[in-house]
Amino acid sequence: MKELTYQEVVLRPIVTEKTISQAERNNTYTFVVRENSNKIQIRRAIEHLFQVGVDDVRTQRYLGKRRRMGKYFGSTGNWKKAIIRVKEGDTIDFY
């Protein structure tokens, strides 16, 4: 199996009111990651891309939802979310 690069593992950050408040209070950041990536790959990618130390990685999988467009049915894609807690004093700036 082909090894994923760091840019392929971390797809994009999730920036909402809840994730911004978690970043301020708990020093945690949330990202959409590749579905087949594991916690070790996610940890290494975050440390390499953002030059921070990672304390904890938690992941959640989401199944796609069924959607309807007129008379046709389809579904949204499955995706995976990673919640990263960085070491005290490190921050990630998305802007």
C-alpha positions as CSV (number, residue, x, y, z in Angstrom):
1,M,0.0,0.0,0.0
2,K,1.2,3.5,-0.9
3,E,2.4,5.7,2.0
4,L,0.3,8.9,2.2
5,T,2.1,12.2,2.3
6,Y,1.4,14.7,5.1
7,Q,-0.7,16.9,2.8
8,E,-2.8,13.9,1.8
9,V,-3.5,12.9,5.4
10,V,-4.8,16.3,6.7
11,L,-7.4,17.6,4.3
12,R,-8.7,20.8,5.9
13,P,-9.4,22.4,9.3
14,I,-12.9,22.7,10.7
15,V,-13.5,26.3,11.7
16,T,-16.7,26.8,13.6
17,E,-17.7,28.7,16.8
18,K,-17.4,25.5,18.8
19,T,-13.9,24.6,17.5
20,I,-12.6,28.1,18.0
21,S,-13.7,28.1,21.6
22,Q,-12.2,24.7,22.1
23,A,-8.9,26.0,20.7
24,E,-8.9,28.9,23.1
25,R,-9.9,26.9,26.2
26,N,-8.5,23.4,25.7
27,N,-5.7,24.0,23.1
28,T,-7.5,21.5,20.8
29,Y,-7.9,21.8,17.0
30,T,-10.2,19.9,14.7
31,F,-9.4,18.7,11.2
32,V,-11.0,16.6,8.4
33,V,-8.6,13.8,7.7
34,R,-8.3,11.0,5.1
35,E,-10.6,8.1,6.1
36,N,-7.9,5.5,5.9
37,S,-5.3,7.4,8.0
38,N,-4.5,6.2,11.5
39,K,-3.7,8.2,14.6
40,I,0.1,7.8,14.2
41,Q,-0.1,9.2,10.6
42,I,-2.3,12.1,11.8
43,R,0.1,13.0,14.6
44,R,3.1,13.0,12.4
45,A,1.3,15.1,9.7
46,I,0.2,17.7,12.2
47,E,3.7,17.9,13.8
48,H,5.3,18.3,10.4
49,L,2.9,20.7,8.7
50,F,2.3,23.1,11.7
51,Q,5.6,22.7,13.6
52,V,3.8,21.9,16.9
53,G,4.0,19.2,19.5
54,V,0.9,16.9,19.7
55,D,-0.3,15.6,23.1
56,D,-3.4,13.7,22.0
57,V,-5.2,12.5,18.9
58,R,-8.9,11.5,18.9
59,T,-10.8,10.5,15.8
60,Q,-14.4,10.1,14.8
61,R,-15.9,8.5,11.7
62,Y,-19.1,9.9,10.1
63,L,-21.3,7.9,7.7
64,G,-22.7,9.8,4.7
65,K,-26.3,10.8,4.9
66,R,-28.9,10.0,2.3
67,R,-30.1,13.0,0.3
68,R,-32.7,13.6,-2.3
69,M,-32.6,15.9,-5.3
70,G,-36.1,15.9,-6.9
71,K,-37.0,12.3,-7.7
72,Y,-33.4,11.1,-7.4
73,F,-31.6,9.8,-4.3
74,G,-28.0,10.0,-3.5
75,S,-25.8,10.3,-0.5
76,T,-23.1,12.5,0.9
77,G,-19.7,11.0,1.4
78,N,-18.3,9.3,4.5
79,W,-15.6,11.4,6.3
80,K,-13.3,11.3,9.3
81,K,-12.6,14.0,11.9
82,A,-9.5,14.3,14.1
83,I,-9.4,16.3,17.3
84,I,-5.8,17.3,18.1
85,R,-4.6,18.6,21.5
86,V,-1.2,20.3,21.1
87,K,1.3,20.8,23.8
88,E,1.0,23.7,26.2
89,G,2.4,26.9,24.7
90,D,2.0,25.8,21.0
91,T,-0.7,27.2,18.8
92,I,-1.9,26.7,15.2
93,D,-3.0,29.8,13.3
94,F,-5.4,29.1,10.4
95,Y,-5.7,32.7,9.2
